[in-house]
Amino acid sequence: MTFVTAIIAIIYLCVNITKLKDKEILKKLALNIALILCISAFFWMPMLETYNYAEYEVYQKDSMATKESFESSGLTIWELLFTKRDSTYVFEIGLPILIMLCLSIIAIKKVKNGYKKEYILFLILGIITTLMSVIPLGPFNSIFQITQFKWRMLLFSNFFFAIICGINMNIIIKNFDIKDVIILSIIGTLYTITLVSFIPINAEIEEIDNYSIGKITDDKRDVIVGMGRGEYLTTKSNNNREYLNTRRDNVEVIKGSGNIENYNKKGQDLTCTVQVFEEESTLEFPYIYYPGYEIIVNGENVSGFESENGFLAISVEPNQKVDVTVKYVGTTIMMVSKIISIIGIVILIMYIMSRTEMLKVGQFKKEK
């Protein structure tokens, strides 16, 4: 979805490319980009770290969705207009939104020239993203299939239509005050509440504990309870699903020989004593290979690696007895990214407050 948002942002930038001649706008654009990168650092920095840490299924072709599964997730025009009583999801645009969109025929003539370009662009993008959830995308399937489901494009159309409808209401209702806001909010809330009756409620749904965790099937797309469809597993662990399903929640000696003693595991923390015999041995821990685990052997930090099964592992020299501790602490990049995001949010709040104060001062001087 971030990828699609970037495409839309580039389209918006291209439409307003002439405005980039203004140095003040360029400064604001640079500031916005910096703030966006800072605030979202908690997401994209760890993502890049993970991407370079190991091969994960999510980054493999056709893992999140195939062209066929993506195309089959398309909606019908009927689903955009009405919701059947036995429907699992509600996709309909809704009568209030449709009515307000129809007002565009009248409102578009009254939109100020300085904003008409944005108004038309948002209206077009809203219609296009709505149609993308319905019509076959043909050669564009390979671009957008990473979103998994075509109906996710409605998130974008909702955004664009919300702006268009807001402008339309402001133009049509000339004396728009708090009373109108309250009335419209009540109508919108009541309309949303009525949709609840369309969602089937099954009181006999089994608890997740009653399912076979790590269910194995021949179909790689089949749901695995507890790990989604396996897209966030390492590629190695995803290719060894049977091992994943049958593996004990224990430290395994997968190469060499040794005994595991005093084993104790609580959540993401693990301790044990390992007696290694006459050859170098590989210990595999009951953790999928993700960044952030700290391994301490006899009081010293040791780097782990990915086993052939996609689990966290270490090598231990022969003829020794070692105390091993494994715990999840996160990575330095994860911690730094959170700090950067917090700083970004603080700067954004300060910027908004300063701008608000400047507008107040400007308004005061104007009135004076």
Contacts in CASP RR format, 6 or more apart in sequence:
PFRMAT RR
TARGET T0000
AUTHOR 0000-0000-0000
METHOD contacts of the structure
MODEL  1
MTFVTAIIAIIYLCVNITKLKDKEILKKLALNIALILCISAFFWMPMLET
YNYAEYEVYQKDSMATKESFESSGLTIWELLFTKRDSTYVFEIGLPILIM
LCLSIIAIKKVKNGYKKEYILFLILGIITTLMSVIPLGPFNSIFQITQFK
WRMLLFSNFFFAIICGINMNIIIKNFDIKDVIILSIIGTLYTITLVSFIP
INAEIEEIDNYSIGKITDDKRDVIVGMGRGEYLTTKSNNNREYLNTRRDN
VEVIKGSGNIENYNKKGQDLTCTVQVFEEESTLEFPYIYYPGYEIIVNGE
NVSGFESENGFLAISVEPNQKVDVTVKYVGTTIMMVSKIISIIGIVILIM
YIMSRTEMLKVGQFKKEK
1 147 0 8 1.000
1 152 0 8 1.000
1 155 0 8 1.000
3 146 0 8 1.000
3 147 0 8 1.000
4 144 0 8 1.000
4 147 0 8 1.000
4 153 0 8 1.000
4 156 0 8 1.000
5 156 0 8 1.000
8 125 0 8 1.000
8 156 0 8 1.000
11 121 0 8 1.000
11 125 0 8 1.000
12 121 0 8 1.000
13 20 0 8 1.000
15 117 0 8 1.000
15 121 0 8 1.000
16 117 0 8 1.000
19 25 0 8 1.000
20 26 0 8 1.000
20 29 0 8 1.000
31 351 0 8 1.000
35 344 0 8 1.000
35 347 0 8 1.000
35 348 0 8 1.000
35 351 0 8 1.000
37 44 0 8 1.000
38 340 0 8 1.000
38 341 0 8 1.000
38 343 0 8 1.000
38 344 0 8 1.000
38 347 0 8 1.000
39 341 0 8 1.000
39 344 0 8 1.000
39 345 0 8 1.000
39 348 0 8 1.000
40 341 0 8 1.000
41 337 0 8 1.000
41 338 0 8 1.000
41 340 0 8 1.000
41 341 0 8 1.000
42 334 0 8 1.000
42 337 0 8 1.000
42 338 0 8 1.000
42 340 0 8 1.000
42 341 0 8 1.000
43 337 0 8 1.000
44 337 0 8 1.000
45 333 0 8 1.000
45 334 0 8 1.000
45 336 0 8 1.000
45 337 0 8 1.000
45 340 0 8 1.000
46 291 0 8 1.000
46 331 0 8 1.000
46 333 0 8 1.000
46 334 0 8 1.000
46 337 0 8 1.000
49 291 0 8 1.000
49 331 0 8 1.000
49 333 0 8 1.000
49 334 0 8 1.000
50 56 0 8 1.000
50 290 0 8 1.000
50 291 0 8 1.000
51 59 0 8 1.000
53 289 0 8 1.000
53 290 0 8 1.000
53 291 0 8 1.000
54 234 0 8 1.000
54 235 0 8 1.000
54 289 0 8 1.000
54 306 0 8 1.000
54 310 0 8 1.000
55 234 0 8 1.000
55 235 0 8 1.000
55 236 0 8 1.000
56 232 0 8 1.000
56 233 0 8 1.000
56 234 0 8 1.000
56 235 0 8 1.000
57 63 0 8 1.000
57 230 0 8 1.000
57 231 0 8 1.000
57 232 0 8 1.000
57 233 0 8 1.000
57 234 0 8 1.000
57 235 0 8 1.000
57 238 0 8 1.000
58 64 0 8 1.000
58 231 0 8 1.000
58 232 0 8 1.000
60 235 0 8 1.000
63 231 0 8 1.000
64 145 0 8 1.000
64 146 0 8 1.000
64 148 0 8 1.000
64 231 0 8 1.000
65 73 0 8 1.000
65 145 0 8 1.000
65 146 0 8 1.000
65 147 0 8 1.000
65 148 0 8 1.000
65 149 0 8 1.000
66 145 0 8 1.000
66 221 0 8 1.000
67 141 0 8 1.000
67 142 0 8 1.000
67 145 0 8 1.000
69 221 0 8 1.000
70 141 0 8 1.000
70 144 0 8 1.000
70 145 0 8 1.000
70 147 0 8 1.000
70 148 0 8 1.000
70 149 0 8 1.000
70 150 0 8 1.000
71 136 0 8 1.000
71 137 0 8 1.000
71 138 0 8 1.000
71 141 0 8 1.000
71 150 0 8 1.000
73 148 0 8 1.000
73 149 0 8 1.000
73 150 0 8 1.000
73 151 0 8 1.000
74 133 0 8 1.000
74 134 0 8 1.000
74 149 0 8 1.000
74 150 0 8 1.000
74 151 0 8 1.000
75 91 0 8 1.000
75 133 0 8 1.000
75 134 0 8 1.000
75 150 0 8 1.000
75 151 0 8 1.000
76 134 0 8 1.000
77 134 0 8 1.000
79 87 0 8 1.000
79 91 0 8 1.000
79 92 0 8 1.000
80 91 0 8 1.000
80 92 0 8 1.000
80 93 0 8 1.000
80 130 0 8 1.000
80 133 0 8 1.000
80 134 0 8 1.000
81 92 0 8 1.000
81 93 0 8 1.000
81 94 0 8 1.000
82 92 0 8 1.000
83 90 0 8 1.000
83 91 0 8 1.000
83 92 0 8 1.000
83 195 0 8 1.000
83 198 0 8 1.000
84 198 0 8 1.000
85 197 0 8 1.000
85 198 0 8 1.000
85 200 0 8 1.000
86 200 0 8 1.000
87 198 0 8 1.000
87 199 0 8 1.000
87 200 0 8 1.000
88 199 0 8 1.000
88 200 0 8 1.000
89 151 0 8 1.000
90 195 0 8 1.000
90 198 0 8 1.000
90 199 0 8 1.000
91 133 0 8 1.000
91 151 0 8 1.000
91 154 0 8 1.000
92 195 0 8 1.000
93 130 0 8 1.000
93 161 0 8 1.000
94 191 0 8 1.000
95 191 0 8 1.000
96 187 0 8 1.000
96 188 0 8 1.000
96 191 0 8 1.000
97 161 0 8 1.000
97 165 0 8 1.000
100 164 0 8 1.000
100 165 0 8 1.000
100 166 0 8 1.000
100 168 0 8 1.000
100 169 0 8 1.000
101 161 0 8 1.000
101 164 0 8 1.000
101 165 0 8 1.000
101 168 0 8 1.000
103 168 0 8 1.000
103 169 0 8 1.000
103 171 0 8 1.000
103 172 0 8 1.000
104 123 0 8 1.000
104 164 0 8 1.000
104 168 0 8 1.000
106 171 0 8 1.000
106 172 0 8 1.000
107 167 0 8 1.000
107 168 0 8 1.000
107 171 0 8 1.000
107 172 0 8 1.000
108 116 0 8 1.000
108 119 0 8 1.000
108 120 0 8 1.000
108 123 0 8 1.000
110 171 0 8 1.000
111 119 0 8 1.000
111 167 0 8 1.000
111 171 0 8 1.000
115 167 0 8 1.000
119 164 0 8 1.000
119 167 0 8 1.000
122 160 0 8 1.000
122 163 0 8 1.000
122 164 0 8 1.000
123 160 0 8 1.000
123 164 0 8 1.000
125 156 0 8 1.000
125 157 0 8 1.000
125 160 0 8 1.000
126 156 0 8 1.000
126 157 0 8 1.000
126 160 0 8 1.000
126 161 0 8 1.000
126 164 0 8 1.000
127 157 0 8 1.000
129 153 0 8 1.000
129 154 0 8 1.000
129 156 0 8 1.000
129 157 0 8 1.000
129 160 0 8 1.000
130 153 0 8 1.000
130 154 0 8 1.000
130 157 0 8 1.000
132 144 0 8 1.000
132 150 0 8 1.000
132 153 0 8 1.000
133 150 0 8 1.000
133 151 0 8 1.000
133 152 0 8 1.000
133 153 0 8 1.000
133 154 0 8 1.000
133 157 0 8 1.000
134 150 0 8 1.000
137 144 0 8 1.000
137 150 0 8 1.000
144 150 0 8 1.000
144 153 0 8 1.000
147 153 0 8 1.000
169 176 0 8 1.000
169 184 0 8 1.000
170 176 0 8 1.000
173 180 0 8 1.000
208 225 0 8 1.000
208 226 0 8 1.000
211 225 0 8 1.000
212 225 0 8 1.000
213 225 0 8 1.000
213 226 0 8 1.000
213 245 0 8 1.000
214 224 0 8 1.000
214 225 0 8 1.000
214 226 0 8 1.000
214 227 0 8 1.000
214 241 0 8 1.000
214 244 0 8 1.000
214 245 0 8 1.000
215 222 0 8 1.000
215 223 0 8 1.000
215 224 0 8 1.000
215 225 0 8 1.000
215 245 0 8 1.000
216 241 0 8 1.000
216 242 0 8 1.000
216 245 0 8 1.000
220 238 0 8 1.000
221 229 0 8 1.000
222 229 0 8 1.000
223 229 0 8 1.000
224 230 0 8 1.000
224 241 0 8 1.000
227 233 0 8 1.000
230 238 0 8 1.000
233 244 0 8 1.000
233 288 0 8 1.000
234 288 0 8 1.000
234 289 0 8 1.000
234 290 0 8 1.000
234 306 0 8 1.000
234 310 0 8 1.000
236 289 0 8 1.000
236 306 0 8 1.000
236 307 0 8 1.000
236 308 0 8 1.000
236 309 0 8 1.000
236 310 0 8 1.000
237 244 0 8 1.000
237 288 0 8 1.000
237 289 0 8 1.000
237 309 0 8 1.000
237 310 0 8 1.000
237 311 0 8 1.000
240 308 0 8 1.000
240 309 0 8 1.000
240 310 0 8 1.000
243 309 0 8 1.000
244 309 0 8 1.000
247 286 0 8 1.000
247 309 0 8 1.000
248 286 0 8 1.000
249 265 0 8 1.000
249 286 0 8 1.000
250 260 0 8 1.000
250 263 0 8 1.000
250 286 0 8 1.000
251 260 0 8 1.000
251 263 0 8 1.000
251 270 0 8 1.000
251 272 0 8 1.000
251 274 0 8 1.000
251 283 0 8 1.000
251 284 0 8 1.000
251 285 0 8 1.000
251 286 0 8 1.000
251 324 0 8 1.000
252 283 0 8 1.000
252 284 0 8 1.000
253 260 0 8 1.000
253 281 0 8 1.000
253 282 0 8 1.000
253 283 0 8 1.000
253 284 0 8 1.000
254 282 0 8 1.000
254 283 0 8 1.000
254 284 0 8 1.000
254 307 0 8 1.000
254 308 0 8 1.000
254 309 0 8 1.000
254 313 0 8 1.000
255 280 0 8 1.000
255 281 0 8 1.000
255 282 0 8 1.000
256 277 0 8 1.000
256 279 0 8 1.000
256 280 0 8 1.000
256 281 0 8 1.000
256 282 0 8 1.000
257 276 0 8 1.000
257 277 0 8 1.000
257 278 0 8 1.000
257 279 0 8 1.000
257 281 0 8 1.000
258 274 0 8 1.000
258 275 0 8 1.000
258 276 0 8 1.000
258 277 0 8 1.000
258 281 0 8 1.000
259 274 0 8 1.000
259 275 0 8 1.000
260 272 0 8 1.000
260 273 0 8 1.000
260 274 0 8 1.000
261 272 0 8 1.000
261 273 0 8 1.000
261 274 0 8 1.000
261 275 0 8 1.000
262 271 0 8 1.000
262 272 0 8 1.000
262 273 0 8 1.000
263 270 0 8 1.000
263 271 0 8 1.000
263 272 0 8 1.000
264 270 0 8 1.000
264 271 0 8 1.000
264 272 0 8 1.000
265 271 0 8 1.000
265 286 0 8 1.000
268 287 0 8 1.000
268 293 0 8 1.000
268 327 0 8 1.000
268 328 0 8 1.000
269 325 0 8 1.000
269 326 0 8 1.000
269 327 0 8 1.000
269 328 0 8 1.000
270 285 0 8 1.000
270 286 0 8 1.000
270 287 0 8 1.000
270 324 0 8 1.000
270 325 0 8 1.000
270 326 0 8 1.000
270 327 0 8 1.000
271 323 0 8 1.000
271 324 0 8 1.000
271 325 0 8 1.000
271 326 0 8 1.000
272 323 0 8 1.000
272 324 0 8 1.000
273 321 0 8 1.000
273 322 0 8 1.000
273 323 0 8 1.000
273 324 0 8 1.000
274 283 0 8 1.000
274 316 0 8 1.000
274 321 0 8 1.000
274 322 0 8 1.000
274 324 0 8 1.000
275 321 0 8 1.000
276 316 0 8 1.000
276 317 0 8 1.000
276 318 0 8 1.000
276 319 0 8 1.000
276 320 0 8 1.000
276 321 0 8 1.000
276 322 0 8 1.000
277 318 0 8 1.000
277 319 0 8 1.000
278 318 0 8 1.000
278 319 0 8 1.000
279 318 0 8 1.000
280 315 0 8 1.000
280 316 0 8 1.000
280 317 0 8 1.000
280 318 0 8 1.000
281 315 0 8 1.000
281 316 0 8 1.000
281 318 0 8 1.000
282 307 0 8 1.000
282 313 0 8 1.000
282 314 0 8 1.000
282 315 0 8 1.000
282 316 0 8 1.000
283 313 0 8 1.000
283 314 0 8 1.000
283 315 0 8 1.000
283 316 0 8 1.000
283 324 0 8 1.000
284 307 0 8 1.000
284 309 0 8 1.000
284 311 0 8 1.000
284 312 0 8 1.000
284 313 0 8 1.000
285 293 0 8 1.000
285 295 0 8 1.000
285 311 0 8 1.000
285 312 0 8 1.000
285 313 0 8 1.000
285 314 0 8 1.000
285 326 0 8 1.000
286 311 0 8 1.000
287 293 0 8 1.000
287 311 0 8 1.000
287 312 0 8 1.000
287 326 0 8 1.000
288 310 0 8 1.000
288 311 0 8 1.000
288 312 0 8 1.000
289 306 0 8 1.000
289 307 0 8 1.000
289 310 0 8 1.000
289 311 0 8 1.000
289 312 0 8 1.000
290 312 0 8 1.000
291 330 0 8 1.000
291 331 0 8 1.000
291 334 0 8 1.000
292 328 0 8 1.000
292 329 0 8 1.000
292 330 0 8 1.000
292 331 0 8 1.000
292 334 0 8 1.000
293 304 0 8 1.000
293 312 0 8 1.000
293 326 0 8 1.000
293 327 0 8 1.000
293 328 0 8 1.000
293 329 0 8 1.000
293 330 0 8 1.000
294 301 0 8 1.000
294 326 0 8 1.000
294 327 0 8 1.000
294 328 0 8 1.000
294 329 0 8 1.000
294 330 0 8 1.000
295 301 0 8 1.000
295 302 0 8 1.000
295 303 0 8 1.000
295 304 0 8 1.000
295 312 0 8 1.000
295 314 0 8 1.000
295 324 0 8 1.000
295 325 0 8 1.000
295 326 0 8 1.000
296 302 0 8 1.000
296 324 0 8 1.000
296 325 0 8 1.000
296 326 0 8 1.000
297 314 0 8 1.000
297 316 0 8 1.000
297 322 0 8 1.000
297 323 0 8 1.000
297 324 0 8 1.000
298 322 0 8 1.000
298 323 0 8 1.000
299 323 0 8 1.000
299 325 0 8 1.000
302 314 0 8 1.000
303 314 0 8 1.000
304 312 0 8 1.000
304 313 0 8 1.000
304 314 0 8 1.000
305 313 0 8 1.000
305 314 0 8 1.000
306 312 0 8 1.000
306 313 0 8 1.000
307 313 0 8 1.000
312 326 0 8 1.000
314 324 0 8 1.000
316 322 0 8 1.000
END
